[in-house]
Amino acid sequence: ADEVMERFGVTTPQDIDRLFPWIRARGWAQCLAQEAAPTTVRRAPAPDDYRIEATRPGYDGFFRLRAFDISFRRFDGARSATIGREAFQAYDAALVLPYDPVQDQVMLVEQFRFGPVWRRDPVPWMLEPIAGLVDAGERPADCARREAMEEAGLELGDLRLMTRVYPSPGYSTEFFHCYLGLCDLSAEEGRLAGLAHENEDIRSHVISFDRAMTLVESGEANAGPLAMMLLWLARHREELRRGGLVARP
């Protein structure tokens, strides 16, 4: 409701209707954010530890660019100066790394990405975990299972929560819910998949865990979430292969 009213008199009702699923998804991300992470080392905020002093017009579309002035309580107790910044308001996403503990294989997906294009990277096809945006009202684990079917035609078994992280907290609200999806990959050789109406063109690769770690070390697997999730698997792999790692919610 807040976002719709911010657009009142600026955005047409037709555009509001077109963007409404994404507006709801951003609102749902703010609901999921209330499941706050612990504060055993970092600051536990007190009231008025930060203030958004003013907001300014920014880009409003599938993504939003929020322009604002903010101040915050410094670690020495003083108040910072008012700082002008912009933030990229994105979505929560669910990521899943399919793993077969019997075959000791993982599935990676490959697709064309726009970020590397605009960085002038000569190879904008990326190896990644399966991933997708969490729809409004959807639990991240359910999103992970849905995306596994859409992107790889893969039905997952048990899901193990790896971690929940901000990939770029300096400028983006984007938030990742990362899972390991236990499954049988013995009959999987990779395939082409993706939703045509979302312009997805996705190729999956089933490779050994050791091969995947070689790709991390060589830099070919250069998407941060994939490297992070493979390193998590490296820590827990032997226990998973013994069947001893208990799933977390």
HELIX and SHEET records of a PDB file:
HELIX    1   1 ASP A    2  GLU A    6  1                                   5    
HELIX    2   2 PRO A   13  LEU A   32  1                                  20    
HELIX    3   3 PHE A  114  TRP A  118  1                                   5    
HELIX    4   4 PRO A  140  ALA A  152  1                                  13    
HELIX    5   5 ALA A  196  GLU A  198  5                                   3    
HELIX    6   6 PHE A  209  SER A  218  1                                  10    
HELIX    7   7 GLY A  224  ARG A  242  1                                  19    
SHEET    1   A 3 TYR A  50  ARG A  56  0                                        
SHEET    2   A 3 ARG A  64  PHE A  72 -1                                        
SHEET    3   A 3 ILE A  83  GLN A  89 -1                                        
SHEET    1   B 4 TRP A 125  GLU A 128  0                                        
SHEET    2   B 4 GLN A 105  PHE A 112 -1                                        
SHEET    3   B 4 ASP A  92  ASP A 100 -1                                        
SHEET    4   B 4 ILE A 130  LEU A 133 -1                                        
SHEET    1   C 5 TRP A 125  GLU A 128  0                                        
SHEET    2   C 5 GLN A 105  PHE A 112 -1                                        
SHEET    3   C 5 ASP A  92  ASP A 100 -1                                        
SHEET    4   C 5 PHE A 175  LEU A 182  1                                        
SHEET    5   C 5 LEU A 159  VAL A 165 -1                                        
SHEET    1   D 4 TRP A 125  GLU A 128  0                                        
SHEET    2   D 4 GLN A 105  PHE A 112 -1                                        
SHEET    3   D 4 ILE A 202  SER A 208 -1                                        
SHEET    4   D 4 LEU A 192  ALA A 193 -1                                        
END                                                                             
